[in-house]
Amino acid sequence: MHLLYFDPGLGAMIVQAIVAAIAGVVLFSKNLMHKIKVFFGISKPVEDDVFDDIDVKDSDVDNTK
């Protein structure tokens, strides 16, 4: 007869692996569904370009040198 012993560290590791797997599946499927919706034209593509809001002139860069 074989008895298995799971210490609390192993139990926590198993729970963490399960939670991480579920979170990964949810985030991957959300991104995939958005790409499919954009492909079929159901939703618009998100254009989050942070650098569009920054207005840097060449003269500002040259004056700092």
Contacts in CASP RR format, 6 or more apart in sequence:
PFRMAT RR
TARGET T0000
AUTHOR 0000-0000-0000
METHOD contacts of the structure
MODEL  1
MHLLYFDPGLGAMIVQAIVAAIAGVVLFSKNLMHKIKVFFGISKPVEDDV
FDDIDVKDSDVDNTK
6 14 0 8 1.000
34 43 0 8 1.000
34 46 0 8 1.000
37 43 0 8 1.000
38 44 0 8 1.000
38 45 0 8 1.000
END
